[in-house]
Amino acid sequence: MSLRRLAPPVHLLRSFSTVVQFGGVSRAAEALHLTQGAVSKQIKELEAWVGVPLFGRARKRLALTPAGEHYEKSVRSLLAQLEAATLELITSEDGAGVLHLSSLPTLGAKWLIPRLPSFQQLHPQISLQFVPYVEGYDFHRPELDCSILFGEGHWPGAQAHYLTGKDVALIAPRAAVADWPISAAQDVGRYALLRHVTVPEAWLRWSEAHGVRGIDVFSGPQFDQFQTMIRAVMAGMGLALVPRCLVQDEIAAGLVREPLAHGGYRSALGYWFCYPEGRSQRHALDCFRRWLLGCADSDVGAQVRA
């Protein structure tokens, strides 16, 4: 088989992937700034090139064949990798280039983003590109260089550096919303305990740390983001355990309160900066890592001084 046949032209692959992405030729043509006839012709040309039907055609509607569905996943990944490599080449300066990263939404919005202007000032030649966060550790995605993950710091094949999040605060609604008298840890059991899906044992660990017995640590509303939990506390739905780095602004502004002095606990879980071991020498990643760990160290110093 000719090697040429194994490498279809990129414009044919782009049309194929775009038709799948937009669910039809018409919308794909608009996105590609081509006519519908041109896109249809390119799809037929690609099918002729590979010798395999990629779409089934019934009543003028296109539907991926099983072979087409499998092929499109690979094509989409390759196109993303090509775009990332080209963008890095175009924007690179002295090896800096582009850094593709992802972050959990609440930490990104409340902790990382407010600090990023200082990184841009220090390294204006590095272009940060955020990609959608995907639960878990997956650096096989060609468009992802590094990520901020939540856990104990152990992911196979990854370098992981602790940033923040182990200092967990107990928060309650402000008195104007719900005037709940809480003068001792045991009083917590009288109110709804809000829970986070990724930290199901948080209230158990808190009760162990404070010697509290007899409260139902696995009941109460459950949430999938800490920001939503904070809003729920502000609305008077219950008490919550939240990493202090995510709620310190609301505490300072009086939007929520800490009902007990030293009422939080030290968690084994936190936020970690992670990247594949094979990318540790990339200049852009090294600059970002050193800056990010400096931010984490500054936070620790500020807490000690406080």
C-alpha positions in Angstrom: 0.0 0.0 0.0 1.3 3.5 -0.9 2.5 5.6 2.0 0.8 8.5 0.3 -2.6 6.9 0.7 -2.1 6.6 4.5 -1.7 10.4 4.9 -4.9 12.2 3.5 -4.7 15.9 3.0 -5.3 18.0 6.1 -8.1 20.0 4.5 -10.1 16.8 3.9 -9.6 15.7 7.5 -10.7 19.1 8.7 -13.9 19.0 6.7 -14.7 15.5 8.0 -14.1 16.4 11.6 -16.1 19.7 11.3 -19.1 17.9 9.7 -19.1 15.5 12.7 -18.7 18.4 15.2 -21.5 20.5 13.9 -23.8 17.5 13.0 -24.2 18.3 9.3 -22.8 19.7 6.1 -24.7 23.0 6.2 -23.3 24.2 9.6 -19.9 22.8 8.9 -19.8 24.8 5.6 -20.5 28.0 7.5 -17.8 27.3 10.1 -15.3 26.5 7.3 -16.4 29.4 5.1 -17.0 27.0 2.2 -20.1 26.1 0.2 -22.1 23.1 1.1 -21.2 21.6 -2.2 -17.4 22.0 -1.5 -17.7 20.3 1.9 -19.8 17.4 0.5 -17.2 17.0 -2.3 -14.3 16.9 0.2 -16.1 14.2 2.3 -16.6 12.0 -0.8 -12.9 12.6 -1.7 -11.8 11.5 1.7 -13.9 8.4 1.5 -12.4 7.6 -1.9 -9.0 8.3 -0.5 -9.3 5.8 2.4 -11.6 3.4 0.6 -13.9 3.1 3.5 -17.4 4.6 3.9 -17.3 7.1 6.7 -21.0 8.1 6.6 -24.2 6.2 6.0 -26.6 8.2 3.8 -30.4 7.8 4.2 -33.0 10.4 3.2 -30.2 13.0 2.6 -29.0 12.7 6.2 -25.5 11.8 7.2 -24.8 9.3 10.0 -21.3 8.1 11.0 -20.6 4.5 10.2 -18.8 2.5 13.1 -15.6 2.9 11.1 -16.2 6.6 10.6 -16.9 7.1 14.3 -13.7 5.4 15.3 -11.7 7.3 12.7 -13.1 10.7 13.6 -11.9 10.3 17.3 -8.4 9.8 16.0 -8.6 12.6 13.5 -9.9 15.0 16.1 -7.0 14.2 18.4 -4.4 14.6 15.6 -5.9 17.9 14.5 -5.8 19.2 18.0 -2.2 18.1 18.4 -1.3 19.8 15.1 -3.0 23.0 16.1 -1.2 23.0 19.5 2.2 22.4 17.9 1.6 25.1 15.3 0.4 27.6 17.9 3.5 26.9 20.0 5.8 27.4 17.0 4.1 30.7 16.0 4.1 32.2 19.5 7.4 30.8 20.7 10.2 33.2 21.6 13.5 31.9 23.0 11.8 28.5 23.6 9.0 30.0 25.7 5.9 29.4 23.6 2.5 28.1 24.7 1.5 26.3 27.9 -1.7 24.4 27.9 -3.2 23.9 31.4 -6.4 23.0 33.1 -7.7 23.7 36.6 -10.6 22.8 38.8 -13.2 25.6 38.3 -13.4 26.9 41.8 -9.7 26.9 42.5 -9.1 28.5 39.1 -11.5 31.3 39.6 -10.8 32.1 43.3 -7.1 31.3 43.7 -5.3 31.0 40.4 -6.8 33.7 38.1 -6.3 36.6 40.6 -2.6 35.8 40.7 -2.0 35.3 36.9 -1.4 39.0 36.1 1.9 38.8 38.0 2.9 35.8 35.9 2.1 37.7 32.7 4.2 40.6 33.8 7.2 38.3 34.6 6.8 36.1 31.4 5.0 38.1 28.7 6.5 35.7 26.1 4.6 32.7 27.5 1.0 32.2 26.3 -1.2 30.4 28.7 -4.0 28.4 27.1 -6.7 27.0 29.4 -8.3 23.7 28.2 -11.5 22.3 29.6 -11.0 20.5 32.9 -11.6 16.7 32.8 -12.0 14.7 36.1 -9.0 12.6 36.8 -5.4 12.5 35.4 -5.1 12.3 31.7 -2.0 13.7 30.1 -2.4 11.5 27.0 -4.5 14.4 25.7 -2.1 16.1 23.2 -3.5 19.6 24.0 -2.7 19.3 27.8 0.7 20.1 29.3 -0.2 20.4 33.0 -3.1 20.6 35.4 -4.1 21.5 39.0 -5.7 18.4 40.5 -7.3 17.7 43.9 -6.2 14.6 45.9 -3.4 13.2 48.0 -0.6 14.0 45.4 -0.1 10.5 43.9 -0.8 10.1 40.2 1.0 7.5 38.1 3.7 8.9 35.8 3.2 12.5 37.1 5.3 14.9 39.0 3.1 16.6 41.6 3.8 19.6 43.8 1.5 20.6 46.6 0.0 24.1 46.4 -2.7 24.7 48.9 -6.1 23.4 50.2 -5.2 21.2 53.2 -6.3 23.9 55.7 -10.1 23.4 55.9 -12.4 25.9 57.5 -15.7 25.3 59.1 -18.2 27.9 57.9 -21.7 28.9 58.8 -24.3 31.4 57.6 -23.9 34.9 59.0 -26.2 35.7 61.9 -28.5 37.9 59.8 -29.3 34.8 57.6 -29.4 32.1 60.3 -28.6 32.9 63.9 -27.4 29.5 64.9 -25.7 29.4 68.4 -22.6 27.3 68.0 -20.3 27.6 71.0 -18.8 24.1 71.0 -17.9 21.5 68.3 -20.8 19.2 69.6 -23.3 21.9 68.6 -22.6 21.3 64.9 -24.7 18.2 64.9 -27.9 20.2 65.3 -27.7 21.7 61.8 -27.6 20.4 58.2 -24.1 19.3 57.2 -23.3 20.1 53.5 -21.1 17.6 51.8 -18.8 17.6 48.7 -18.9 14.5 46.4 -15.1 14.3 46.1 -14.6 14.5 49.9 -17.3 12.2 51.3 -15.4 11.6 54.6 -14.8 15.3 55.4 -17.3 15.5 58.3 -16.0 12.1 59.7 -12.4 13.5 59.7 -13.6 16.7 61.2 -15.5 14.9 64.0 -12.4 12.7 64.7 -10.2 15.8 64.9 -12.5 17.5 67.4 -13.5 14.5 69.4 -17.2 14.8 68.4 -19.5 11.8 68.6 -23.1 11.0 67.8 -23.6 13.2 64.7 -24.6 11.8 61.3 -21.6 12.7 59.2 -23.0 11.2 56.0 -26.3 13.0 55.7 -27.2 16.4 54.4 -27.2 17.9 50.9 -24.4 17.0 48.5 -22.6 19.3 46.0 -20.1 18.9 43.2 -18.3 22.2 43.5 -17.0 24.1 46.6 -18.2 27.4 45.2 -21.8 26.0 45.1 -21.4 24.9 48.8 -20.2 28.3 49.8 -23.2 29.9 48.2 -25.5 27.3 49.9 -24.0 28.3 53.3 -24.5 32.0 52.5 -28.2 31.2 51.7 -28.6 29.4 55.1 -28.8 25.8 53.9 -26.3 24.5 56.5 -22.7 24.3 57.6 -19.8 23.3 55.4 -16.2 22.3 55.4 -14.3 24.2 52.7 -10.6 24.7 51.9 -9.7 28.0 53.4 -8.0 29.2 50.2 -11.4 29.1 48.5 -13.5 30.9 51.2 -11.2 33.3 52.8 -12.6 36.3 50.8 -16.1 35.5 51.9 -15.0 35.1 55.5 -13.2 38.5 55.4 -16.2 40.2 53.8 -18.6 38.8 56.4 -20.6 36.8 53.9 -20.1 33.7 56.0 -18.7 33.2 59.4 -16.4 30.8 61.3 -18.5 29.9 64.3 -15.7 28.3 66.3 -12.1 29.5 66.8 -9.8 26.8 65.4 -13.0 25.0 64.3 -11.5 23.6 61.1 -9.1 20.7 60.6 -6.1 19.6 58.6 -7.0 17.4 55.6 -4.9 14.9 53.8 -6.3 16.2 50.5 -5.3 19.4 48.7 -4.5 21.0 45.3 -1.4 19.9 43.4 0.3 21.1 40.3 0.9 18.1 38.1 2.5 17.4 34.8 4.0 14.4 32.9 7.6 13.5 33.9 8.6 13.7 30.2 7.7 17.4 30.0 9.5 18.6 33.1 12.3 20.2 31.1 10.0 22.4 28.9 11.0 26.0 29.5 7.4 27.4 29.6 6.4 24.7 32.1 9.5 25.3 34.2 8.7 29.0 34.4 5.1 28.5 35.4 6.0 25.8 38.0 8.6 28.1 39.7 6.1 31.0 39.7 3.2 28.9 41.0 5.2 27.3 43.8 6.4 30.8 44.8 2.7 31.8 45.1 2.1 28.8 47.3 5.1 29.6 49.5 3.9 33.3 49.8 0.5 32.0 51.0 2.1 29.9 53.7 4.2 32.8 54.8 1.2 35.0 55.0 -0.7 32.5 57.1 2.2 32.1 59.5 2.5 35.9 59.9 -1.3 36.1 60.6 
